[in-house]
Amino acid sequence: MDVYTRRKIKDVVGRLLIALIGLFALTPLFHILISITYNGVRVIAATGVIEFLTGIPNPANPSNPGGIGPAILGSLVLAAMATLIAIPIALNTAIFVSEFRGSPASRFTILLSLLLVEFPTILVGLFVYAVVVEPMRRFSLLAGSIALALVMLPYVVAQASEALRQIPRDLREAAYSLGLSRLKTVYRLMLGMARRGILVGILIGLAKALGETAPLLFTVYGAFNTYPQSILDPGAAIPLLIYVYAQQPGEGYQALAWGAAFILLVMVTSIVLVAKKLVPRVHL
Amino acid sequence: MELAEFDENTPYAIETVNLNIYYGNKHVVKNVSLRIPRNTVFAIMGPSGSGKSTLLRSFNRLLDFYPEARVEGVVRVLGVNIYDEHVDPTIVRRIVGMVFQIPNPFPHLSIYDNVAIGPKLHGMCKSKQELDELVKWALEKAGLWDEVKDRLHEPATKLSGGQKQRLSIARALALKPKILLMDEPTANLDPVSTTRIEELIVELKKDVTIVLVTHSPRQAARVADYVAFMYMGEIVEVGTANEIFTAPKNPLTEKYLTGVVG
């Protein structure tokens, strides 16, 4: 056997091994995706899509367990409100960080923001419980959205400040040369230039927030059977429903949890895909 | 401070007296005293690193945004010392427009909005119609109207390099400045686009005083009425274009013109 054949064999064996290891690493992921899709779709098909998306849970009847309407509405309301709360804070923080780049205050803010990414979300939930739920003496969607806003915040800050930082200096000079103050330059022009990055940050934060359970445990309570009448009412959310129902012994509960898991998967995946499309090289 | 403080009838659009500019400890503009007559094209010519762009950026207080930069001396724009304490630099920059080396329209805005943004944010127009007319006027002045009138709301990024530069000129003109600073406006353009910009410069001096920074003696010869030759932070020689190009008094100027230094 000459040296080239030997190299070729080594090459093929090496590639096969790497492919196998890769497949092994991906197996759990595929397993999750497939089992959620298989079980979830089965449940939703049995109940009917509309009924599942809008109906009230009826776990006593495993063959037709009703729907998760309140939880879906809760998740949408929580996501929308968390975004509304997070955006102004995150954008101003990003502006501060990028405008005063290199200053100790800016570096400290970046550090805090990084810490917040890694911060245990259960503690975020407890914090909001202490400062919102306790004083108001009620669980509410408002409290939940404040907790989720805190979860979103660092993602938006990171993406937005990076997008602002990447605006070339000459565009900034062009704005100044039109007699625009620094304030107007940033708020009226640079935010617009950075809008893609900002949007990506919001989407990534949203995907993260939608899947969170821990911050909601102490804040929205989990009213799975009734639609909330106001943002001050206790509410539900899809991950919270999964967390509670998956632990119940009844088959009907399990079925609802499978269906909810599939809905959550679809929501989060589509947000991530949109974010990915907006920026081809986004780091998730 | 008011726009009206600027006297449009002074003989000199810009006048500097013993102007010194430092970046940290580096002395980049040395003791410059210049008078730039109104409604002329005044070229500041010199090799890279001679301090031309820095000098230019002192004429609209753009150096305020360079934390390292320190300006000493007097710069009078239409009679007003713009480094005086009461002066509002944002008003100075409305009187003194600027065009940069790299054509830099705002990439997220349409052609129309690039021109309209200045007047809009300064509240110059009372109605949409007035703004439309101002945008049209500026684009016509910049010689771009005919090429873009049917696609005003397309993104500015769709334009060619030369068109982008004329859009940058239109954007500056929309504020109705009295002086236009141009920092090597053709350095990144092809010869045809360069010719168009140069024709435009000559055309525009009816309305505005143009201070043109260029490293090219040919360009200065083609468009300028007056030429200052700058070298290592100093103004070596100033004169009419005719004087500088036919009978330079300073041997250094002559060397630059013949390509020995630079």
Interface residues (C-beta under 8 A of the other chain):
Chain A: P168 D170 L171 R172 E173 A174 A175 Y176 S177 L178 G179 L180 S181 K184 R188 L189 G192 M193 R195
Chain B: N60 L62 F65 T90 I91 V92 R93 R94 G97 M98 F100 I102 N104 F106 P107 H108 L109 I117 G118 L121 H122 S168 R171 A172 L175
